[in-house]
Amino acid sequence: MKKQPDYILLSVLAIIIVAGVVILASVSAPYALEKFGNSYYFLAHQLLFGFLPGIVLAIFAFFINLSFLKKIAPLLFLINLVIMVMVFLPLIGSPHGGASRWIGFGSFSFQPAELLKLTSILYLASLLSARTEKKESNQIFFVFLAIIGIISMLLIWQPNISTLGVIVFTAFLIYFAAKTPVWHIGLFLLTAAAGLLFLIKIAPYRFNRFLVFLNPGIDPMGIGYQAKQSLIAVGSGGIKGVGFGMSSQKLGFLPQSIADSIFAVFSEEFGFIGAIFLIALFLIFLLRGFKIAKDAPDKFSQLAVIGITSWIVIQAFVNIGAMIGILPLTGIPLPFVSYGGSALIMELIGAGILLNISKQS
């Protein structure tokens, strides 16, 4: 009998992606018209350079042999590290806004850190599944710390702290799921806390963001402006929303409306009901991911599912939490919804791997 993928997960993904296309069409239209004279510029760019290649690669990921994927995971991770270094090279790297996060070729640009989210998950799943089977728990802990250290240096250098936070937290969950000793977890948390204090010390504006989160009134027209406008957008939606395309915050009032703040505009146009519906979809995604992990055919597949599910859900709820004021702003996009081709491609590939593993369960 031919094994079938998880159709509930597939349906949830399809609904989230369609919702993302719909809200991006609405949010991006005024800004695209003003900047490019074409209301559909950002939507077309997302579909052509994000969705289309992402779907093709997701189909490839859906059919790839999982044993082969485990075997090539270290190579993919190593190649990704090399590409991460390339963002700092002249003529290849494409600095923007004081950060070196992109590789550019003419009008094309790619963000290697988005790829790192997936390759680090696959590599850690491969590494931990092999080493824990051999009971090499103490050796693997120091290898794990070294990997996190290398990733941290590259992302701090860019800088891209929000992506670093997602990768480190996801890596922690994979490591915990690998049934490693409890003292490893404690030592890792202490190391992470020390790292966080170091990051605050070298860039005090990160601490200022946290202060503004605790008291948005400190700097409502400066650091706290985006958080304030996000809450206005979410609150303006009421129960049913102001209607599709009728958001006022997207008309230049809300920063990053097509990227980090897109959930706030979605809530304004579709209201509390729409927001709860989108949150429920991500919760179902989480539950289906746990089920796939529980029924996974081997340790590598199980850890890969935990990692990919955690990555998507962490990003979703950190983004949503920032928009409704229960978490500090971090600059993390909303998976499958925010504008950004690199992120969408990698998220679709991750979804393809999840569905691949689900049909093997």
Secondary structure by P-SEA (a helix, b strand, c coil): cccccaaaaaaaaaaaaaaaaaaaaaaaaaaaaaaccccaaaaaaaaaccaaaaaaaaaaaacccaaaaaaaaaaaaaaaaaaaaacccccccccccccccccccccccccaaaaaaaaaaaaaaaaaaaaaaacaaaaaaaaaaaaaaaaaaaaaaaccaaaaaaaaaaaaaaaaaacccaaaaaaaaaaaaaaaaaaaaacaaaaaaaaaaacccccccccaaaaaaaaaaaaaacccccccccccccccccccccccaaaaaaaaaccaaaaaaaaaaaaaaaaaaaaaaaacccaaaaaaaaaaaaaaaaaaaaaaaaaaccccccccccccccccaaaaaaaaaaaaaaaaaaaac
